[in-house]
């Protein structure tokens, strides 16, 4: 299974999970999961080698479509990647915190 629920993602994030946001910079600055690293979808292949292979990586986008594509690529590159179902929209709908601006935050 390469897709996880918001609940599973929130639990993993609380435990310090690696989070990658594959949206465009203009989307990211408007609101993102705190701590998410911005890696736009088109740049995933060039950044894949910098991601950890020994622990899960959670991939988020706006609604879950781009993150599924990124997850498939990353899994092929040896990364234990999981797409967050519903993306940032589901995160916000669940009442989870959101950061704005260009920095990942905590």
Backbone as JSON Lines, residues from 0, in Angstrom:
{"i":0,"aa":"X","n":[0.85,-1.18,0.0],"ca":[0.0,0.0,0.0],"c":[0.9,1.24,0.0]}
{"i":1,"aa":"X","n":[0.68,2.12,-0.94],"ca":[1.52,3.31,-1.05],"c":[0.79,4.59,-0.65]}
{"i":2,"aa":"X","n":[-0.46,4.47,-0.22],"ca":[-1.23,5.64,0.17],"c":[-1.66,5.5,1.63]}
{"i":3,"aa":"X","n":[-1.54,6.58,2.4],"ca":[-1.9,6.54,3.81],"c":[-2.95,7.61,4.12]}
{"i":4,"aa":"X","n":[-3.69,7.37,5.18],"ca":[-4.71,8.31,5.63],"c":[-4.07,9.49,6.36]}
{"i":5,"aa":"X","n":[-4.84,10.53,6.54],"ca":[-4.38,11.69,7.31],"c":[-4.04,11.26,8.73]}
{"i":6,"aa":"X","n":[-4.82,10.38,9.3],"ca":[-4.57,9.92,10.67],"c":[-3.23,9.23,10.79]}
{"i":7,"aa":"X","n":[-2.94,8.33,9.86],"ca":[-1.66,7.61,9.89],"c":[-0.51,8.59,9.64]}
{"i":8,"aa":"X","n":[-0.71,9.51,8.71],"ca":[0.31,10.51,8.42],"c":[0.56,11.4,9.64]}
{"i":9,"aa":"X","n":[-0.5,11.85,10.29],"ca":[-0.36,12.71,11.47],"c":[0.43,12.0,12.57]}
{"i":10,"aa":"X","n":[0.16,10.72,12.76],"ca":[0.88,9.95,13.78],"c":[2.36,9.83,13.41]}
{"i":11,"aa":"X","n":[2.64,9.57,12.15],"ca":[4.03,9.45,11.7],"c":[4.74,10.8,11.82]}
{"i":12,"aa":"X","n":[4.04,11.86,11.46],"ca":[4.64,13.2,11.56],"c":[4.95,13.54,13.01]}
{"i":13,"aa":"X","n":[4.07,13.18,13.92],"ca":[4.29,13.43,15.35],"c":[5.54,12.69,15.84]}
{"i":14,"aa":"X","n":[5.88,11.58,15.17],"ca":[7.07,10.81,15.52],"c":[8.32,11.28,14.75]}
{"i":15,"aa":"X","n":[8.2,12.4,14.02],"ca":[9.36,12.94,13.32],"c":[9.55,12.49,11.89]}
{"i":16,"aa":"X","n":[8.49,12.06,11.23],"ca":[8.6,11.57,9.85],"c":[9.13,12.64,8.9]}
{"i":17,"aa":"X","n":[9.79,12.17,7.85],"ca":[10.23,13.03,6.76],"c":[9.0,13.31,5.89]}
{"i":18,"aa":"X","n":[8.77,14.61,5.6],"ca":[7.62,15.02,4.8],"c":[8.11,15.84,3.61]}
{"i":19,"aa":"X","n":[7.66,15.45,2.42],"ca":[8.01,16.15,1.19],"c":[6.74,16.66,0.55]}
{"i":20,"aa":"X","n":[6.71,17.95,0.21],"ca":[5.58,18.59,-0.46],"c":[5.96,18.77,-1.92]}
{"i":21,"aa":"X","n":[5.2,18.16,-2.84],"ca":[5.56,18.19,-4.26],"c":[4.76,19.22,-5.06]}
{"i":22,"aa":"X","n":[4.13,20.15,-4.37],"ca":[3.41,21.22,-5.06],"c":[4.4,22.26,-5.58]}
{"i":23,"aa":"X","n":[3.87,23.25,-6.28],"ca":[4.68,24.35,-6.78],"c":[4.96,25.34,-5.65]}
{"i":24,"aa":"X","n":[6.05,26.11,-5.75],"ca":[6.38,27.07,-4.69],"c":[5.24,28.03,-4.35]}
{"i":25,"aa":"X","n":[4.5,28.48,-5.35],"ca":[3.39,29.41,-5.08],"c":[2.3,28.77,-4.23]}
{"i":26,"aa":"X","n":[2.09,27.47,-4.37],"ca":[1.11,26.75,-3.54],"c":[1.66,26.56,-2.13]}
{"i":27,"aa":"X","n":[2.93,26.19,-2.06],"ca":[3.58,25.9,-0.79],"c":[3.55,27.11,0.14]}
{"i":28,"aa":"X","n":[3.88,28.29,-0.36],"ca":[3.94,29.47,0.5],"c":[2.56,29.87,1.02]}
{"i":29,"aa":"X","n":[1.51,29.48,0.33],"ca":[0.16,29.82,0.77],"c":[-0.28,28.97,1.96]}
{"i":30,"aa":"X","n":[0.35,27.84,2.18],"ca":[0.04,26.99,3.32],"c":[0.52,25.57,3.11]}
{"i":31,"aa":"X","n":[1.33,25.1,4.07],"ca":[1.89,23.74,3.96],"c":[1.96,23.08,5.33]}
{"i":32,"aa":"X","n":[2.12,21.8,5.32],"ca":[2.3,21.02,6.55],"c":[3.61,21.48,7.19]}
{"i":33,"aa":"X","n":[3.59,21.85,8.47],"ca":[4.82,22.28,9.12],"c":[5.91,21.21,9.0]}
{"i":34,"aa":"X","n":[7.1,21.66,8.64],"ca":[8.23,20.75,8.49],"c":[8.38,20.12,7.13]}
{"i":35,"aa":"X","n":[7.39,20.31,6.24],"ca":[7.46,19.71,4.91],"c":[8.53,20.38,4.06]}
{"i":36,"aa":"X","n":[9.36,19.57,3.41],"ca":[10.38,20.06,2.48],"c":[9.73,20.27,1.12]}
{"i":37,"aa":"X","n":[9.95,21.4,0.51],"ca":[9.41,21.66,-0.81],"c":[10.3,21.02,-1.87]}
{"i":38,"aa":"X","n":[9.71,20.1,-2.65],"ca":[10.39,19.46,-3.78],"c":[9.33,19.37,-4.89]}
{"i":39,"aa":"X","n":[9.18,20.42,-5.71],"ca":[8.16,20.37,-6.76],"c":[8.24,19.09,-7.58]}
{"i":40,"aa":"X","n":[7.09,18.61,-8.01],"ca":[7.0,17.32,-8.7],"c":[8.02,17.19,-9.83]}
{"i":41,"aa":"X","n":[8.19,18.22,-10.62],"ca":[9.12,18.14,-11.76],"c":[10.57,17.95,-11.32]}
{"i":42,"aa":"X","n":[10.88,18.25,-10.06],"ca":[12.27,18.14,-9.59],"c":[12.5,16.9,-8.73]}
{"i":43,"aa":"X","n":[11.48,16.07,-8.56],"ca":[11.62,14.87,-7.72],"c":[12.76,13.98,-8.19]}
{"i":44,"aa":"X","n":[12.91,13.7,-9.49],"ca":[14.02,12.82,-9.9],"c":[15.4,13.34,-9.48]}
{"i":45,"aa":"X","n":[15.62,14.65,-9.54],"ca":[16.95,15.16,-9.18],"c":[17.16,15.23,-7.67]}
{"i":46,"aa":"X","n":[16.09,15.18,-6.87],"ca":[16.21,15.22,-5.41],"c":[16.05,13.85,-4.74]}
{"i":47,"aa":"X","n":[15.67,12.85,-5.5],"ca":[15.41,11.53,-4.91],"c":[16.6,10.98,-4.14]}
{"i":48,"aa":"X","n":[17.78,11.18,-4.65],"ca":[18.99,10.66,-4.0],"c":[19.29,11.28,-2.66]}
{"i":49,"aa":"X","n":[18.72,12.44,-2.38],"ca":[18.95,13.13,-1.12],"c":[17.97,12.69,-0.03]}
{"i":50,"aa":"X","n":[16.98,11.92,-0.41],"ca":[15.99,11.46,0.57],"c":[16.46,10.18,1.24]}
{"i":51,"aa":"X","n":[16.08,9.98,2.51],"ca":[16.52,8.78,3.21],"c":[15.9,7.52,2.62]}
{"i":52,"aa":"X","n":[16.66,6.44,2.65],"ca":[16.14,5.16,2.17],"c":[15.85,4.21,3.32]}
{"i":53,"aa":"X","n":[16.29,4.53,4.51],"ca":[16.11,3.64,5.64],"c":[14.91,3.95,6.52]}
{"i":54,"aa":"X","n":[14.11,4.93,6.11],"ca":[12.92,5.27,6.89],"c":[11.85,5.81,5.95]}
{"i":55,"aa":"X","n":[10.58,5.75,6.35],"ca":[9.51,6.21,5.46],"c":[9.59,7.7,5.16]}
{"i":56,"aa":"X","n":[9.18,8.05,3.95],"ca":[9.06,9.43,3.51],"c":[7.6,9.62,3.1]}
{"i":57,"aa":"X","n":[6.97,10.64,3.65],"ca":[5.56,10.92,3.35],"c":[5.49,12.07,2.36]}
{"i":58,"aa":"X","n":[4.76,11.84,1.27],"ca":[4.68,12.79,0.17],"c":[3.28,13.39,0.14]}
{"i":59,"aa":"X","n":[3.24,14.72,0.11],"ca":[1.96,15.42,0.13],"c":[1.9,16.43,-1.01]}
{"i":60,"aa":"X","n":[0.71,16.66,-1.53],"ca":[0.48,17.69,-2.53],"c":[-0.82,18.4,-2.14]}
{"i":61,"aa":"X","n":[-1.59,18.88,-3.1],"ca":[-2.84,19.57,-2.77],"c":[-3.94,18.57,-2.42]}
{"i":62,"aa":"X","n":[-4.11,17.55,-3.28],"ca":[-5.23,16.63,-3.09],"c":[-4.84,15.15,-3.11]}
{"i":63,"aa":"X","n":[-3.63,14.84,-3.51],"ca":[-3.19,13.44,-3.52],"c":[-2.79,12.9,-4.87]}
{"i":64,"aa":"X","n":[-3.05,13.63,-5.95],"ca":[-2.72,13.12,-7.29],"c":[-1.22,13.22,-7.59]}
{"i":65,"aa":"X","n":[-0.64,14.38,-7.42],"ca":[0.79,14.54,-7.69],"c":[1.62,13.72,-6.72]}
{"i":66,"aa":"X","n":[1.17,13.63,-5.48],"ca":[1.94,12.85,-4.51],"c":[1.95,11.37,-4.86]}
{"i":67,"aa":"X","n":[0.88,10.87,-5.45],"ca":[0.87,9.46,-5.9],"c":[1.92,9.24,-6.98]}
{"i":68,"aa":"X","n":[2.0,10.16,-7.93],"ca":[2.99,10.04,-9.0],"c":[4.41,10.11,-8.43]}
{"i":69,"aa":"X","n":[4.63,11.06,-7.53],"ca":[5.96,11.18,-6.92],"c":[6.31,9.94,-6.12]}
{"i":70,"aa":"X","n":[5.34,9.41,-5.39],"ca":[5.56,8.21,-4.59],"c":[5.95,7.03,-5.46]}
{"i":71,"aa":"X","n":[5.28,6.86,-6.58],"ca":[5.62,5.76,-7.49],"c":[7.06,5.9,-7.98]}
{"i":72,"aa":"X","n":[7.45,7.11,-8.34],"ca":[8.82,7.34,-8.8],"c":[9.81,7.04,-7.67]}
{"i":73,"aa":"X","n":[9.56,7.59,-6.5],"ca":[10.48,7.43,-5.38],"c":[10.63,5.97,-4.97]}
{"i":74,"aa":"X","n":[9.53,5.22,-4.99],"ca":[9.61,3.79,-4.66],"c":[10.5,3.07,-5.66]}
{"i":75,"aa":"X","n":[10.4,3.46,-6.93],"ca":[11.26,2.87,-7.95],"c":[12.73,3.22,-7.74]}
{"i":76,"aa":"X","n":[12.97,4.33,-7.04],"ca":[14.33,4.77,-6.75],"c":[14.83,4.26,-5.4]}
{"i":77,"aa":"X","n":[14.05,3.39,-4.76],"ca":[14.48,2.78,-3.51],"c":[14.08,3.51,-2.25]}
{"i":78,"aa":"X","n":[13.22,4.53,-2.36],"ca":[12.76,5.27,-1.19],"c":[11.46,4.65,-0.7]}
{"i":79,"aa":"X","n":[11.33,4.48,0.61],"ca":[10.12,3.93,1.22],"c":[9.09,5.06,1.33]}
{"i":80,"aa":"X","n":[8.49,5.42,0.19],"ca":[7.62,6.59,0.1],"c":[6.15,6.21,0.2]}
{"i":81,"aa":"X","n":[5.37,7.14,0.8],"ca":[3.93,6.98,0.97],"c":[3.24,8.28,0.59]}
{"i":82,"aa":"X","n":[2.19,8.19,-0.21],"ca":[1.4,9.35,-0.59],"c":[0.32,9.58,0.47]}
{"i":83,"aa":"X","n":[0.13,10.85,0.83],"ca":[-0.88,11.2,1.82],"c":[-2.21,11.43,1.11]}
{"i":84,"aa":"X","n":[-3.19,10.55,1.38],"ca":[-4.5,10.61,0.75],"c":[-5.19,11.94,1.08]}
{"i":85,"aa":"X","n":[-5.63,12.64,0.05],"ca":[-6.33,13.9,0.25],"c":[-5.43,15.11,0.36]}
{"i":86,"aa":"X","n":[-4.12,14.88,0.53],"ca":[-3.12,15.93,0.54],"c":[-3.33,17.02,1.57]}
{"i":87,"aa":"X","n":[-2.83,18.18,1.23],"ca":[-2.9,19.33,2.13],"c":[-4.35,19.72,2.4]}
{"i":88,"aa":"X","n":[-5.21,19.54,1.42],"ca":[-6.63,19.86,1.63],"c":[-7.21,19.01,2.76]}
{"i":89,"aa":"X","n":[-6.91,17.74,2.79],"ca":[-7.4,16.86,3.85],"c":[-6.76,17.21,5.19]}
{"i":90,"aa":"X","n":[-5.48,17.59,5.17],"ca":[-4.77,18.0,6.39],"c":[-5.48,19.21,7.02]}
{"i":91,"aa":"X","n":[-5.79,20.21,6.18],"ca":[-6.48,21.41,6.65],"c":[-7.89,21.06,7.14]}
{"i":92,"aa":"X","n":[-8.61,20.24,6.38],"ca":[-9.97,19.84,6.75],"c":[-10.0,19.1,8.09]}
{"i":93,"aa":"X","n":[-8.91,18.42,8.42],"ca":[-8.82,17.68,9.69],"c":[-8.45,18.62,10.85]}
{"i":94,"aa":"X","n":[-8.27,19.92,10.56],"ca":[-7.94,20.88,11.61],"c":[-6.49,20.87,12.04]}
{"i":95,"aa":"X","n":[-5.63,20.33,11.2],"ca":[-4.2,20.25,11.52],"c":[-3.52,21.6,11.25]}
{"i":96,"aa":"X","n":[-2.4,21.88,11.9],"ca":[-1.72,23.17,11.72],"c":[-1.11,23.32,10.33]}
{"i":97,"aa":"X","n":[-1.07,24.56,9.89],"ca":[-0.51,24.89,8.58],"c":[0.43,26.08,8.75]}
{"i":98,"aa":"X","n":[1.53,26.05,8.04],"ca":[2.48,27.17,8.03],"c":[2.38,27.87,6.68]}
{"i":99,"aa":"X","n":[2.62,29.17,6.69],"ca":[2.68,29.91,5.45],"c":[4.08,30.44,5.26]}
{"i":100,"aa":"X","n":[4.39,30.84,4.05],"ca":[5.72,31.37,3.77],"c":[6.62,30.31,3.16]}
{"i":101,"aa":"X","n":[7.84,30.74,2.8],"ca":[8.75,29.85,2.07],"c":[9.54,28.86,2.91]}
{"i":102,"aa":"X","n":[9.41,28.9,4.23],"ca":[10.23,28.03,5.07],"c":[9.43,26.84,5.58]}
{"i":103,"aa":"X","n":[10.1,25.71,5.77],"ca":[9.44,24.48,6.21],"c":[8.9,24.6,7.63]}
{"i":104,"aa":"X","n":[9.58,25.31,8.51],"ca":[9.13,25.4,9.9],"c":[9.4,24.12,10.67]}
{"i":105,"aa":"X","n":[8.79,24.02,11.82],"ca":[9.04,22.84,12.68],"c":[7.95,21.8,12.54]}
